[in-house]
Amino acid sequence: MSGHVYIIGIGPGDQKLQTIEVANLLPTLTDLVGYGPYVQRVQAPDTIRKHISDNREELDRARHALMLAQQGHRVGVVSSGDAGVFAMASAVFEAIDYGEPPFKEIEVTVLPGISAMFAAASRLGAPLGHDFCAISLSDNLKPWEIILKRLRLAAQADFVIALYNAVSKARPWQLDTAFDLLREELSLDIPVAFCQAISRENEHIEITSLKEAKASMGNMQTLVLIGSRYSKLLTTQKKTWFYTPRSLKL
């Protein structure tokens, strides 16, 4: 008898930003499957078996979860942030799509989580107040040329841009190359925010301009938000806010 696969977004870090739906589900699971640091962040009963794998083993992880479900287990596949944003939901459905026919008989539920861009936006003010897009700078699963094309078109369309996977040890040059491209299309005074480890102990936010932005301001835990030509910095007595007006008529 088949079990059930739950694809779970556990939020950006702080347990308070995890949904009630996820918190209520976790004690009912038999197994947790995921990247090590994400599994370790989950507060779950000791009776739940944990299956930890490396960050680049998404499809193998998805297949493993489906095979556990075939054995009748209730399996949680965890992702940081929202599981549907550059995360495990797509991997699980790809594994079902191209996998063994019995995989299509397994019940699957996707539980949303707070994505990094929404957690970061809440700290900054309202940078996503008008049209925006999200682009991953990782070229592990798509050619770098496609990334550059999408960045240029997003800049030309004047979207606010959220950059995921902006910096890594294997790709230390890509973010500066992306900034160079964006400077060809956008005003140099557009605000750029580096948002590291939002809601975790090492949370750090730095706001600068596109002219001054450089890759060394971020790390593997950093999401980068780049404003549109309408985005503004608003300084109050309490702090400086980064927002994009709802109306483009202002």
Secondary structure, 3 states (H helix, E strand, C coil): CCCEEEEEECECCCHHHCCHHHHHHHHHCCEEEEEHHHHHHCCCCCCCEEEEECCCCHHHHHHHHHHHHHCCCEEEEEECECCCCCCHHHHHHHHHHHCCHHHHHCEEEEECCCCHHHHHHHHHEECCCCCEEEEECCCCCCCHHHHHHHHHHHHHCCCEEEEECCCCCCCCCHHHHHHHHHHHHCCCCCEEEEEECCCCCCCEEEEEECCCCCHHHCCCCEEEEECCCCCEEEECCCCEEEECCCCCCC
